[in-house]
Structures are given as structure tokens and as C-alpha cells.
Amino acid sequence: MLAALPRVQPQLSEALAVVSSHDFPQSWPALLPELVASLFSKFRISFDNNALRLDLKHCLDVFAAPLLEVFLRTSRLIAANVAGPPDTLRPLFDSQRLCCDIFHSLNSVELPEFFEEHMREWMTEFLAYLGTAYSPAVEAEGTLEALRASVCENLQLYMEKNEEEFKDYLNDFASTVWKLLLTPGSSPSRDQLTVTAIKFLTTVSTSVHHSLFGSPEVLQRICSSIVFPNIRLREEDEELFEMNYIEYVRRDIEGSDIDTRRRIACELLKGIALNYKEQVTTLVSMQIQEMLKVYAVNPGDNWKEKDSAIYLVVALSPKAGSSGGYLVDVESFFTSVILPELQEQNVNAAPMLKAGALKFFTVFRDQIP
């Protein structure tokens, strides 16, 4: 599998996963020892084969030390070649991403003792990859953004499962991830980085550390620089709607298991609103009015502004049975904003905007006479 072409590897990996789900551990008791032995031979680290047992905790202990050693060794190589061309750094970043993925797997159940004892070493390197500014050519590399996305997934994991042990590093990571989200980028890896980074901030916003986002200036900055820009439709969204509108609608429907920039940006907004509802409501209401004003100036060119306004109203509507209020007067908004779209004589004009209007009508049908 490891020697196969990159496009073939996922197929072999999936096949191996299917076999393992049926045969492991009853019919394949030697799987973990064999994997450990194979990996250790590549790490060139000696160990006592007789000490291997089919025991998860023991395997964690066996893997953890060499994983950290490889991670730190590769970090030194990256530091030594930081001014080098992207081709030199690409395999190193990819190696670190794989180490981060293994880190996530080994920590996903509970915090192993080794990782708790060496948390500072891991977190120092994680922070460096998120906060270091590389050359423009390197920054544009998808491998670096994929590595940063994996780091954010690990931060998210620690916030969810090991918040007490992680709290000493939280301030630095929250500010660094925030700054990272303010830098532009448009690659597919950037999309994944944006989603994982916002997920991490969302978890922070709903934790006991929500005061990090409590000041009016920070709330304003988060909304204007992170939430509202990611709410807007992008060219990729238009292409998806044109090529496969069913898939677009599926992603847009509440309850879809696909994370999009729009969906996750609204989750951050909801997370902040748990503790700062009045401030968030004011900011979002002002933004909706501003979007509708921009649309009114030139409806043909600025239809995305209206689409974003509709999306915000729908996304932040209270769930059934909750006591929260609506951002707008639903009946008035329907009459002035939604109904003109549904009554448009040219049914093919601004189809994405009509899709948003239909979604609004579906969500608020009980409030509309």
C-alpha cells in the first residue's frame, strides 16, 4: 500500500480497513505487533519484540516517543530549509501533517500519559506552524495549509477532551488562529483550514474561556473579518450550483454532515451569541440592513448581498421549542425581501437567490400567513 501510487493508496487503504473490520482482532491477533514492528524498522529504533502485546495502552506508549522524535527531527529540517524552494519543503510539511494525523488518532480516546508529559514540546511546534510567516511561494503551497488544518483539528480535540490540561496554551493559540483566518487564501486546502480553524474558535466561544471574545472590539472584528466574509457565496459555490444543484442544496440544508465555510461561520456566530446575544444580534441586524442596501443599489450585480442577508436570517433563526427571538420581523421580511423573488416573472433570473428565498419560506412557513 505504501509503495503504490498516491491515487491507488486510498483504494488499498479502504480495502485494508474493510478486511480489518471483519478480521481484527479475533482472526488477526498479530496485526498491531506487525504494524509496530514494521514502523519501528523504518524509524530505525530498536525495541524488544517480546515486549509487544495486543494492548492499546502499551501500543500508545510504544508509538508516542518515536512519533515525537520524528516530528521534532522534521521540524529542525524545516527550520534549516525555511528559505528554500517549495519543492524542498513540500515533503517535509506533508510528513508533519501525517504526524499530526497520528497524534490525533493516539489522543482521540483519552490523553495518554506520554503526551501529557510532553505537551509543551508538541504545542510549541504546533504554534510555530500556525504563526510562522513563510515566503509567498511556500504560503501558497497546499501542503502547508493542509498541515495547519491538521494542527487545528488537534487543538479542537484538546479543547473538547483535555481542556484543563490545554488551558495554559489557549490564549496564544486563539489569537494565532484568529490572525491566520484574516490572511487570504483560496486553495482547497485553505477551505479545510478555514473550517477547522473556525471550529476551534467556536469551541472556545462556548467554553468557560468565552471571555476571550467578550470585548466589543473583538466581537466586531470577528463578525466583520471572519464571519461575514465566509457567509458570502464564492465562485466555487456558483460552479457547484450550476454543475450539481442537488448537491448544493444538500450541503445547504440544515442537518447535512458536510462542513462548509458558510455553515461553520454561522456556528461560530451562534457560539458567541450564547454569552453575548445582545451584542451579536445588534451587529448581525446592522449587517443585514447594510447588505440589503447594497443590493438595492444594483440588484443585478449585488444579488449575493441579498443572498447573504437571507442566509443570516435563516441560519440564526431559533430552533423549534427554544425561547430565542428572530433577527427580523418575519412577516415583514418575507413581504419586502422574499416575496419579490418568488414573484419574479423571469423564473430563471438569479436562481441561487431564488433557492435561498425558497429555503426561507420553508423554514418560516409557520410564521407566514
Backbone hydrogen bonds, N-H to C=O, Kabsch-Sander energy under -0.5 kcal/mol:
donor,donor_aa,acceptor,acceptor_aa,energy
4,A,1,M,-1.0
8,V,5,L,-1.3
9,Q,5,L,-2.1
11,Q,8,V,-0.6
12,L,8,V,-2.0
13,S,9,Q,-2.9
14,E,10,P,-2.3
15,A,11,Q,-2.2
16,L,12,L,-2.6
17,A,13,S,-2.2
18,V,14,E,-2.2
19,V,15,A,-2.3
20,S,16,L,-2.7
21,S,17,A,-2.2
22,H,18,V,-1.0
22,H,19,V,-0.7
23,D,19,V,-2.6
24,F,20,S,-2.6
27,S,23,D,-1.8
28,W,23,D,-0.8
28,W,25,P,-0.6
31,L,28,W,-1.7
34,E,30,A,-2.4
35,L,31,L,-2.5
36,V,32,L,-2.8
37,A,33,P,-2.6
38,S,34,E,-2.4
39,L,35,L,-2.7
40,F,36,V,-2.7
41,S,37,A,-1.8
42,K,38,S,-1.2
43,F,39,L,-1.8
44,R,40,F,-1.0
45,I,40,F,-1.7
49,N,47,F,-0.9
51,A,48,D,-1.6
52,L,49,N,-1.3
55,D,53,R,-2.3
59,C,55,D,-2.5
60,L,56,L,-2.4
61,D,57,K,-2.2
62,V,58,H,-2.3
63,F,59,C,-2.4
64,A,60,L,-2.4
65,A,61,D,-0.9
67,L,63,F,-2.0
68,L,64,A,-2.2
69,E,65,A,-2.2
70,V,66,P,-2.6
71,F,67,L,-2.4
72,L,68,L,-2.7
73,R,69,E,-2.3
74,T,70,V,-2.5
75,S,71,F,-1.9
76,R,72,L,-1.9
77,L,73,R,-1.6
78,I,74,T,-2.4
79,A,75,S,-2.4
80,A,76,R,-2.0
81,N,77,L,-1.2
82,V,79,A,-0.8
84,G,81,N,-2.3
88,T,85,P,-1.3
89,L,85,P,-1.3
90,R,86,P,-2.6
93,F,89,L,-2.8
94,D,90,R,-2.3
95,S,91,P,-1.9
96,Q,92,L,-2.1
97,R,93,F,-2.2
98,L,94,D,-2.0
99,C,95,S,-2.0
100,C,96,Q,-2.3
101,D,97,R,-2.2
102,I,98,L,-2.2
103,F,99,C,-2.6
104,H,100,C,-2.2
105,S,101,D,-2.0
106,L,102,I,-2.6
107,N,103,F,-1.3
108,S,104,H,-0.8
108,S,105,S,-0.6
116,E,112,P,-1.9
117,E,113,E,-2.3
118,H,114,F,-1.6
119,M,116,E,-0.9
122,W,118,H,-1.6
123,M,119,M,-3.0
124,T,120,R,-2.4
125,E,121,E,-1.5
126,F,122,W,-2.6
127,L,123,M,-2.6
128,A,124,T,-1.7
129,Y,125,E,-2.1
130,L,126,F,-1.7
131,G,127,L,-2.4
132,T,128,A,-2.3
134,Y,132,T,-0.7
139,E,135,S,-3.0
140,A,136,P,-1.7
141,E,138,V,-1.6
144,L,141,E,-0.5
145,E,141,E,-1.3
146,A,142,G,-2.3
147,L,143,T,-2.1
148,R,144,L,-2.3
149,A,145,E,-2.1
150,S,146,A,-2.0
151,V,147,L,-2.2
152,C,148,R,-2.3
153,E,149,A,-1.9
154,N,150,S,-1.7
155,L,151,V,-2.1
156,Q,152,C,-2.5
157,L,153,E,-2.1
158,Y,154,N,-2.3
159,M,155,L,-2.3
160,E,156,Q,-1.8
161,K,157,L,-2.5
162,N,158,Y,-2.0
166,F,162,N,-1.9
167,K,163,E,-1.4
169,Y,166,F,-2.0
170,L,166,F,-0.6
170,L,167,K,-0.9
171,N,167,K,-0.5
173,F,169,Y,-1.9
174,A,170,L,-3.0
175,S,171,N,-2.1
176,T,172,D,-2.0
177,V,173,F,-2.9
178,W,174,A,-2.0
179,K,175,S,-2.2
180,L,176,T,-2.2
181,L,177,V,-1.9
182,L,178,W,-0.8
182,L,179,K,-0.7
183,T,179,K,-0.5
183,T,180,L,-1.1
191,D,187,S,-1.6
192,Q,188,P,-1.6
193,L,189,S,-2.4
194,T,190,R,-3.0
195,V,191,D,-2.3
196,T,192,Q,-2.5
197,A,193,L,-2.8
198,I,194,T,-2.3
199,K,195,V,-2.2
200,F,196,T,-1.9
201,L,197,A,-2.1
202,T,198,I,-2.5
203,T,199,K,-2.2
204,V,200,F,-2.0
205,S,201,L,-2.4
206,T,202,T,-1.2
207,S,204,V,-1.3
210,H,207,S,-1.2
212,L,209,H,-2.0
213,F,210,H,-2.3
214,G,211,S,-1.6
219,L,215,S,-2.5
220,Q,216,P,-2.4
221,R,217,E,-2.2
222,I,218,V,-2.9
223,C,219,L,-2.3
224,S,220,Q,-2.6
225,S,221,R,-2.7
226,I,222,I,-1.9
227,V,222,I,-2.4
228,F,223,C,-2.9
230,N,226,I,-1.1
231,I,227,V,-0.9
231,I,228,F,-0.7
232,R,228,F,-1.0
238,E,234,R,-1.9
239,E,235,E,-2.5
240,L,236,E,-2.2
241,F,237,D,-2.4
242,E,238,E,-2.2
243,M,239,E,-2.6
244,N,240,L,-3.3
248,Y,244,N,-1.8
249,V,245,Y,-2.6
250,R,246,I,-2.4
251,R,247,E,-2.2
252,D,248,Y,-1.8
253,I,249,V,-1.9
256,S,253,I,-1.9
259,D,257,D,-0.6
260,T,258,I,-0.5
264,I,260,T,-2.6
265,A,261,R,-2.2
266,C,262,R,-2.0
267,E,263,R,-1.7
268,L,264,I,-1.8
269,L,265,A,-1.9
270,K,266,C,-2.6
271,G,267,E,-2.4
272,I,268,L,-2.4
273,A,269,L,-2.1
274,L,270,K,-0.9
274,L,271,G,-0.6
275,N,272,I,-1.2
276,Y,272,I,-1.7
280,V,276,Y,-2.4
281,T,277,K,-2.9
282,T,278,E,-2.0
283,L,279,Q,-2.2
284,V,280,V,-2.8
285,S,281,T,-2.5
286,M,282,T,-2.2
287,Q,283,L,-1.9
288,I,284,V,-2.5
289,Q,285,S,-2.1
290,E,286,M,-2.1
291,M,287,Q,-2.6
292,L,288,I,-2.2
293,K,289,Q,-1.8
294,V,290,E,-2.2
295,Y,291,M,-2.2
296,A,292,L,-2.1
297,V,293,K,-1.3
298,N,294,V,-1.1
302,N,298,N,-2.7
305,E,302,N,-1.1
306,K,302,N,-0.9
307,D,303,W,-2.1
308,S,304,K,-2.4
309,A,305,E,-2.1
310,I,306,K,-2.5
311,Y,307,D,-2.3
312,L,308,S,-2.3
313,V,309,A,-2.0
314,V,310,I,-2.4
315,A,311,Y,-3.1
316,L,312,L,-2.0
317,S,314,V,-1.4
322,S,319,K,-2.2
330,V,328,V,-0.9
333,F,329,D,-2.9
334,F,330,V,-2.6
335,T,331,E,-2.2
336,S,332,S,-2.5
337,V,333,F,-2.6
338,I,333,F,-1.3
339,L,334,F,-3.3
341,E,338,I,-1.0
342,L,338,I,-1.6
343,Q,339,L,-1.9
344,E,341,E,-0.8
347,V,345,Q,-1.3
349,A,346,N,-1.8
354,K,350,A,-1.9
355,A,351,P,-2.1
356,G,352,M,-1.9
357,A,353,L,-2.1
358,L,354,K,-2.6
359,K,355,A,-1.9
360,F,356,G,-2.3
361,F,357,A,-2.3
362,T,358,L,-2.2
363,V,359,K,-2.7
364,F,360,F,-2.6
365,R,362,T,-0.7
367,Q,364,F,-1.7
368,I,364,F,-0.6
368,I,365,R,-0.8
